[in-house]
């Protein structure tokens, strides 16, 4: 049983690494054949070396991820391949195993909880580290001119909120070194995301017409005026944040060559998922690690 569990963990790492390579080196495009193939493979692998209870848990959690993920996909919040990857990983690892390095109790939580929490924290850290230097390389010192007083106020509020929350938590629990590092990282990188939110967004976006659209692309509504969005919806019945084949076809048939802000350099979420997977395997749920 232990050997099978270790094999499944190794398979999960291989699959997540492959998704990361596609996300980084294939312009955020994961082939459908690969994505659905990994999901079917994981669904079959879940049947081996597991109790009926664990098998049921893995299928239920994977179905929930697919269901909720599909809703987020349709409103343009996450890529379809990212949803399928998360579902495949939790099929292979239904329950959080004892972390290899921390040994901290995981309270019998589904592995999906640790994976999603750790992926979210990894993304918060990754976005400023990658996009702030990129913004400076594209815009130079003009980056600072794109930081508003509102952005500065939001960043300060986040710093104060984290500091107060940490102080409150530290009076109730024994927060160790891990907790201090995680809290400090979240505080610093969350505030940086808010402070540089406009330069970060601009470094992700490219103005593009329908000829450059691909299915699954996201239009940056936050960079459009409400009047522009309303006008576009009047001209294009299928217009929305998520680029669909129907939208592209309609724009082509109506010869609408208007350029829209498109997230062509969006966050490669598969990198954060891989980092979250590694951390969950080695240390477990970051939240439980903080309040150990």
C-alpha positions in Angstrom: 0.0 0.0 0.0 2.8 2.4 0.9 4.7 1.7 -2.3 1.6 2.3 -4.4 1.0 5.6 -2.5 4.6 6.7 -3.2 4.2 5.7 -6.9 1.0 7.8 -7.1 2.8 10.8 -5.5 5.6 10.4 -8.1 3.1 10.2 -10.9 1.4 13.4 -9.6 4.8 15.2 -9.6 5.5 14.0 -13.2 2.1 15.1 -14.4 2.3 18.5 -12.7 5.8 19.1 -14.1 4.6 18.3 -17.6 1.7 20.8 -17.3 4.2 23.4 -16.1 6.4 22.8 -19.1 3.4 23.2 -21.5 2.3 26.4 -19.6 5.7 28.0 -19.7 7.1 26.9 -23.1 3.9 26.4 -25.2 2.4 29.9 -24.7 0.0 28.8 -21.9 -1.5 26.1 -24.2 -2.0 22.6 -22.9 -3.1 20.1 -25.7 -6.6 18.8 -25.1 -5.4 15.2 -25.7 -2.8 15.5 -23.0 -5.1 17.2 -20.5 -8.0 14.7 -20.8 -5.5 11.8 -21.1 -4.0 12.7 -17.7 -7.5 13.0 -16.2 -8.6 9.5 -17.5 -5.2 8.0 -16.4 -5.6 9.5 -12.9 -9.2 8.3 -12.7 -8.1 4.7 -13.5 -5.0 4.9 -11.2 -7.2 6.0 -8.3 -8.7 2.5 -8.3 -5.5 0.8 -7.4 -4.2 0.3 -3.9 -6.9 2.4 -2.2 -9.9 1.7 0.0 -13.4 2.1 -1.3 -13.7 5.1 1.0 -10.6 6.8 -0.5 -11.7 6.0 -4.0 -15.1 7.6 -3.4 -13.5 10.6 -1.7 -11.1 11.2 -4.7 -14.0 11.0 -7.2 -16.3 13.3 -5.3 -13.5 15.9 -4.7 -12.4 15.7 -8.3 -16.0 16.1 -9.5 -16.4 19.2 -7.2 -13.3 20.7 -8.6 -14.5 20.1 -12.2 -17.9 21.5 -11.4 -16.8 24.7 -9.6 -13.9 25.1 -11.9 -16.2 25.0 -14.9 -18.1 27.9 -13.5 -14.9 29.9 -12.9 -13.8 29.0 -16.4 -17.0 30.2 -18.1 -16.6 33.6 -16.3 -13.0 33.8 -17.4 -11.3 33.4 -14.0 -9.2 30.2 -14.7 -8.0 28.1 -17.6 -9.7 24.8 -18.4 -6.4 22.9 -18.3 -5.7 24.2 -14.8 -9.0 22.7 -13.6 -8.3 19.4 -15.2 -4.8 19.3 -13.8 -6.1 19.9 -10.2 -8.7 17.2 -10.7 -6.1 14.7 -11.9 -3.8 15.4 -9.0 -6.5 14.9 -6.3 -7.5 11.7 -8.0 -4.0 10.4 -7.5 -3.7 11.7 -3.9 -7.2 11.7 -2.3 -6.1 12.4 1.3 -3.2 14.5 2.6 -0.4 12.1 3.4 2.0 12.8 6.4 4.3 15.5 5.1 7.8 14.2 4.3 9.7 17.1 6.1 7.4 18.6 8.7 5.5 15.6 10.0 2.7 17.9 11.1 -0.8 16.5 11.6 -3.1 17.2 8.7 -6.4 16.4 10.5 -7.4 13.9 7.8 -8.2 16.6 5.3 -8.6 15.8 1.6 -5.3 16.6 -0.3 -7.3 19.1 -2.4 -7.5 21.5 0.6 -3.7 21.5 1.0 -3.1 21.7 -2.8 -5.4 24.6 -3.4 -4.2 26.6 -0.3 -0.5 26.0 -1.1 -1.1 26.8 -4.8 -2.8 30.1 -3.8 0.1 31.1 -1.6 2.6 30.2 -4.3 0.7 32.3 -6.8 0.7 35.3 -4.4 4.4 35.1 -4.1 5.1 34.3 -7.8 3.1 37.1 -9.4 5.1 40.1 -8.0 8.4 38.2 -8.4 7.8 37.6 -12.1 5.7 40.6 -13.3 7.2 43.6 -11.4 10.7 43.1 -13.0 8.9 42.5 -16.3 6.9 45.7 -15.9 10.2 47.7 -15.3 11.8 46.1 -18.4 8.8 47.2 -20.5 8.0 50.6 -19.0 11.2 51.6 -17.2 10.7 54.3 -14.5 7.3 55.2 -15.8 6.1 52.2 -13.8 5.9 54.5 -10.7 3.6 56.9 -12.5 1.1 54.1 -12.9 0.9 53.7 -9.1 -2.1 55.7 -7.8 -2.7 56.9 -4.3 -5.5 54.4 -4.0 -3.0 51.6 -4.8 -0.7 52.9 -2.1 -3.5 53.1 0.4 -4.7 49.5 -0.3 -1.1 48.2 0.1 -0.7 50.0 3.5 -4.1 48.7 4.7 -3.0 45.1 3.8 0.3 45.5 5.7 -1.5 46.8 8.8 -4.2 44.1 8.5 -1.6 41.3 8.3 0.4 42.8 11.2 -2.7 43.0 13.4 -3.9 39.6 12.5 -0.5 38.1 13.2 -0.4 39.8 16.6 -3.8 38.4 17.4 -2.9 34.9 16.3 0.4 34.9 18.1 -1.5 35.6 21.4 -3.7 32.5 20.9 -1.3 30.0 19.3 2.4 29.2 19.3 3.5 30.5 16.0 6.9 29.1 15.1 9.5 30.0 12.4 7.4 28.5 9.6 4.4 30.6 10.6 6.5 33.8 10.8 8.0 33.2 7.4 4.6 32.4 5.7 2.9 35.4 7.3 5.7 37.8 6.4 5.8 36.4 2.8 2.0 36.9 2.4 2.1 40.4 3.8 5.0 41.5 1.6 3.9 40.0 -1.7 0.2 40.8 -1.2 1.0 44.4 -0.6 3.3 44.5 -3.6 0.5 43.0 -5.8 -1.8 45.8 -4.8 0.8 48.5 -5.0 1.9 47.5 -8.5 -1.5 46.1 -9.7 -1.7 48.5 -12.8 1.9 47.8 -14.0 1.5 44.1 -13.4 -1.8 44.0 -15.4 -0.3 46.0 -18.2 2.7 43.7 -18.5 0.2 40.7 -18.9 -1.9 42.4 -21.6 -1.6 42.8 -25.3 -4.0 44.8 -27.6 -5.3 42.2 -30.1 -8.0 41.8 -32.7 -10.0 38.6 -33.3 -7.3 37.2 -35.7 -5.0 36.9 -32.7 -7.6 35.4 -30.4 -7.5 31.7 -29.3 -10.1 29.8 -27.5 -9.7 30.2 -23.7 -8.1 33.6 -23.9 -9.3 36.2 -21.4 -10.2 39.8 -22.2 -9.1 42.3 -19.6 -12.4 43.9 -18.7 -10.7 45.8 -15.9 -8.8 47.8 -18.5 -11.9 48.7 -20.5 -14.4 51.5 -19.7 -18.0 50.3 -19.0 -19.1 52.1 -22.1 -16.6 50.1 -24.2 -17.9 46.9 -22.8 -21.5 47.8 -23.4 -20.7 48.9 -27.0 -18.9 45.6 -27.7 -21.8 43.5 -26.4 -24.2 45.4 -28.6 -22.1 44.6 -31.7 -21.1 41.1 -30.7 -23.8 38.9 -29.1 -21.2 36.4 -27.9 -18.9 39.0 -26.4 -17.6 38.2 -22.9 -14.4 37.9 -20.8 -13.8 34.4 -22.0 -12.9 34.1 -25.7 -15.0 31.3 -27.3 -15.0 29.9 -30.9 -18.5 31.5 -31.3 -17.1 34.9 -30.4 -14.2 34.6 -32.8 -16.5 33.3 -35.6 -19.0 36.2 -35.0 -16.3 38.8 -35.0 -14.9 37.3 -38.2 -18.3 37.2 -40.0 -19.0 40.8 -39.0 -15.5 41.9 -39.8 -15.0 43.6 -36.4 -11.3 44.4 -36.2 -11.5 46.4 -33.0 -8.6 45.6 -30.7 -9.2 44.5 -27.1 -6.9 44.1 -24.1 -6.1 40.4 -24.0 -4.2 38.5 -21.3 -1.6 37.1 -23.7 1.1 37.0 -21.0 -1.1 35.8 -18.1 0.1 34.0 -15.0 1.3 30.5 -15.8 -0.8 28.9 -13.0 0.7 25.5 -13.7 3.9 26.8 -12.1 2.1 27.8 -8.9 0.2 24.4 -9.0 3.5 22.5 -9.2 5.0 24.6 -6.4 1.9 24.0 -4.3 2.0 20.3 -5.0 5.7 20.1 -3.9 5.1 22.1 -0.8 2.0 20.1 0.2 3.9 16.8 -0.2 6.9 18.1 1.8 5.3 20.3 4.4 1.5 19.8 4.2 -1.1 22.5 4.5 0.5 25.9 4.9 -2.3 27.1 7.2 -1.8 24.1 9.6 1.9 24.7 9.4 1.5 28.3 10.5 -0.6 27.4 13.5 1.2 24.3 14.5 
